[in-house]
Amino acid sequence: RLMGYHLVLLGVVAVMVINAWRMRALPLNEPQRAVGATYQRSRGWWLVLGQWFVFGLTDIVFGALSGILLIAILREELSLGMVTTLQTVLVGASAIHVGRLLQHRPEAFFVGMVLWPLGLLAFAAMPNGFGVAGMVALVGVSQPFLVLSVNKGLYDELERAPRGTQGALLIERETVLGAARVLSCALVLWACPSADAARTVAWLAPAMPVGLGLLQLCRHPMALGRAPRLVSRLATR
């Protein structure tokens, strides 16, 4: 089992390193690079980069190791496929409505900031069918609230940036995201050299949506006062 964890993480790191090496051969857009180098980054853009760094710390590691936990709990590939399919359907159905809601209620990201970590905690605390069901339900419904809000923030900042800097800014985002993913895999290999690595990552994963939410709150400080009214409106629907 220990060898299996190490092979999964080493494989992820190897793929990222290979992709980074291959990107060196891509042609550079010199005008965009020159403009991007002199452009003064806004506070909002630094918050966006912070969000993608936090996101990269857990998305690949948790995605890889949670599958191992799920197969250990469910014990059948058919059950695993049904669970992942159900969660995908819930995320898609929720995203359809959340996208419209965020246009008028940017503070709606609080739903994801609260329910998404609760779903991950349920999975970590109860490694059984009840924990899996709690994660599928809570994460499937609430994840789009935060993910779409973070993505919207990225494109809002790109639209505000001067023309010609978007390419350089997107490269910065990809660099930060990739660095966080490699760092997370390296930390797991170093700090969790045991068969309990998957359980450890499962307990740490809830910190990711909380961190995303706190950075999103820094981008929209007025959302804190509007959150109670939003929760009461959603509860009465």
PyMOL commands that set and color helices and strands:
alter all, ss='L'
color gray80, all
select helices_A, chain A and resi 2-23+30-38+43-74+77-104+106-125+129-160+166-191+197-204+207-219+223-236
alter helices_A, ss='H'
color red, helices_A
deselect
rebuild
show_as cartoon
